[in-house]
Amino acid sequence: FCFRLFPLREHGMNWRAKPLTSQEIQAFKRSKEVMERFVRAYELMLRFYGIILVNKETGELKRAENWADRFENLNRFSHNNLRITRILKCLGEMGYERYQVHLVKFFLTETLVKGTLPNVKKSALDYFLFTIRSKRRRRELVHYAWQHFKPQEDFVWGPKEKLQKYR
């Protein structure tokens, strides 16, 4: 299901999912209908995870009303983390980097600040963060993660000297 809604240029876990070509991605981006369907698919998956896309222009997110039940599912079943990684990569492929950044920050906030998704924390730090294409935005998110990681001296996702100096 997820591989059909969020195709990538790489092979995934499903051997039947054919990787996208650069030409196919460009054709998708030129089609307003395809891109609208893509955003609807993204919203569908967000709702499944207990998240709402508040603003389609910025990518701002918030918890859905059913967030507690959906977060329980996310904490219980780690296969969702692979799907989320795939969604994040596909968002980057399709030109929705702003959506990537908001989704990664949402998961960092829920795992590191609010503590609601403890079983997603490792994937958020090891995988979600590094799907961000923009180096500047990725650095901002790594710094945000470092600021909220406890204990801070155990943070291994960036050099401590640079994190301490980051502005």
C-alpha positions as CSV (number, residue, x, y, z in Angstrom):
1,F,0.0,0.0,0.0
2,C,2.6,2.5,1.1
3,F,5.0,1.7,-1.8
4,R,2.2,2.5,-4.3
5,L,1.3,5.9,-2.7
6,F,4.9,6.9,-2.0
7,P,7.2,5.6,-4.7
8,L,11.0,6.1,-4.6
9,R,14.0,5.9,-6.9
10,E,15.4,3.1,-4.8
11,H,14.3,-0.4,-4.1
12,G,12.4,-0.8,-0.9
13,M,11.3,-3.8,1.2
14,N,8.7,-4.8,-1.4
15,W,10.5,-6.5,-4.3
16,R,7.4,-5.8,-6.5
17,A,7.7,-2.0,-6.2
18,K,9.5,-0.7,-9.2
19,P,11.8,2.2,-8.5
20,L,10.9,5.5,-10.1
21,T,13.0,7.1,-12.8
22,S,14.0,10.8,-12.8
23,Q,11.7,11.3,-15.8
24,E,8.7,9.8,-14.0
25,I,9.3,12.1,-11.0
26,Q,9.5,15.2,-13.3
27,A,6.3,14.1,-15.1
28,F,4.5,13.7,-11.7
29,K,5.7,17.2,-10.6
30,R,4.3,18.7,-13.9
31,S,0.8,17.2,-13.2
32,K,-1.3,19.3,-10.9
33,E,-3.7,16.3,-10.5
34,V,-0.9,13.9,-9.5
35,M,0.5,16.3,-7.0
36,E,-2.9,17.0,-5.5
37,R,-3.4,13.2,-5.1
38,F,0.0,12.9,-3.6
39,V,-0.9,15.5,-0.9
40,R,-4.2,13.7,-0.2
41,A,-2.3,10.4,0.2
42,Y,0.1,12.2,2.6
43,E,-2.9,13.5,4.6
44,L,-4.4,10.0,4.7
45,M,-1.3,8.5,6.1
46,L,-0.9,11.4,8.6
47,R,-4.4,10.7,9.9
48,F,-3.6,7.0,10.2
49,Y,-0.7,8.1,12.5
50,G,-2.8,10.5,14.5
51,I,-1.5,13.7,12.8
52,I,-3.2,16.5,10.9
53,L,-1.8,18.7,8.1
54,V,-2.8,22.1,9.4
55,N,-1.4,24.2,6.5
56,K,-0.7,22.8,3.0
57,E,1.5,25.7,2.1
58,T,3.9,25.5,5.1
59,G,3.5,21.9,6.0
60,E,2.6,22.7,9.6
61,L,1.3,19.7,11.6
62,K,-0.6,19.0,14.8
63,R,-1.9,16.1,16.7
64,A,-5.3,14.7,15.6
65,E,-8.1,14.2,18.1
66,N,-7.4,10.4,18.1
67,W,-3.7,10.9,18.6
68,A,-3.4,8.9,21.8
69,D,-4.8,5.7,20.2
70,R,-2.8,6.2,17.0
71,F,0.5,6.9,18.9
72,E,-0.1,3.7,20.9
73,N,-0.1,1.9,17.5
74,L,3.1,3.7,16.5
75,N,4.8,2.7,19.7
76,R,3.7,-0.9,19.4
77,F,4.4,-1.7,15.8
78,S,7.9,-0.7,14.5
79,H,7.1,-1.5,10.9
80,N,5.4,1.9,10.8
81,N,8.8,3.5,11.1
82,L,9.9,2.0,7.8
83,R,6.7,3.5,6.2
84,I,7.4,6.9,7.7
85,T,11.0,6.8,6.4
86,R,9.6,6.0,2.9
87,I,7.1,8.8,3.1
88,L,9.8,11.3,4.2
89,K,12.1,10.2,1.3
90,C,9.2,10.5,-1.2
91,L,8.3,13.9,0.1
92,G,11.8,15.0,-0.8
93,E,11.6,13.4,-4.2
94,M,8.4,15.2,-5.0
95,G,9.6,18.6,-4.0
96,Y,7.8,18.8,-0.6
97,E,10.9,19.4,1.5
98,R,8.9,21.7,3.8
99,Y,6.6,18.8,4.6
100,Q,9.6,16.7,5.4
101,V,11.0,19.2,7.8
102,H,7.7,19.6,9.7
103,L,7.1,15.9,9.9
104,V,10.6,15.2,11.3
105,K,10.3,18.0,13.8
106,F,6.9,16.7,14.8
107,F,8.4,13.3,15.6
108,L,11.5,14.8,17.3
109,T,9.1,16.9,19.5
110,E,6.9,13.9,20.3
111,T,9.8,11.6,21.1
112,L,12.3,14.0,22.8
113,V,10.2,16.8,24.3
114,K,6.8,15.3,25.1
115,G,7.9,11.6,25.4
116,T,4.8,10.3,23.8
117,L,6.5,8.1,21.2
118,P,9.5,6.5,23.0
119,N,9.6,3.5,20.6
120,V,9.9,5.9,17.6
121,K,12.8,7.8,19.0
122,K,15.6,5.7,17.5
123,S,14.1,5.8,14.0
124,A,13.5,9.5,14.3
125,L,17.2,10.1,15.1
126,D,18.8,7.4,13.0
127,Y,16.6,7.6,9.9
128,F,13.9,10.4,9.8
129,L,16.5,13.2,10.4
130,F,18.7,12.1,7.6
131,T,16.0,12.1,4.9
132,I,16.1,15.9,5.0
133,R,17.7,17.1,1.8
134,S,18.5,20.6,2.8
135,K,21.8,20.6,4.8
136,R,20.8,23.8,6.5
137,R,17.4,22.5,7.6
138,R,18.9,19.1,8.6
139,R,21.5,20.9,10.7
140,E,18.7,22.9,12.4
141,L,16.9,19.7,13.2
142,V,20.0,17.9,14.5
143,H,20.6,20.9,16.7
144,Y,17.0,20.8,17.9
145,A,17.3,17.1,18.7
146,W,20.6,17.7,20.5
147,Q,19.0,20.5,22.6
148,H,16.2,18.1,23.8
149,F,18.1,14.8,24.0
150,K,18.7,13.5,27.5
151,P,21.4,13.0,28.6
152,Q,23.0,15.4,26.1
153,E,26.5,13.9,26.5
154,D,25.2,10.7,24.9
155,F,24.0,12.5,21.7
156,V,25.9,10.9,18.8
157,W,24.1,12.4,15.7
158,G,26.4,15.4,15.4
159,P,29.8,16.7,16.6
160,K,29.3,18.2,20.1
161,E,31.7,21.1,19.3
162,K,29.7,22.2,16.3
163,L,26.4,21.7,18.1
164,Q,27.5,23.9,21.0
165,K,28.5,26.7,18.6
166,Y,25.5,26.4,16.2
167,R,23.4,29.5,15.7
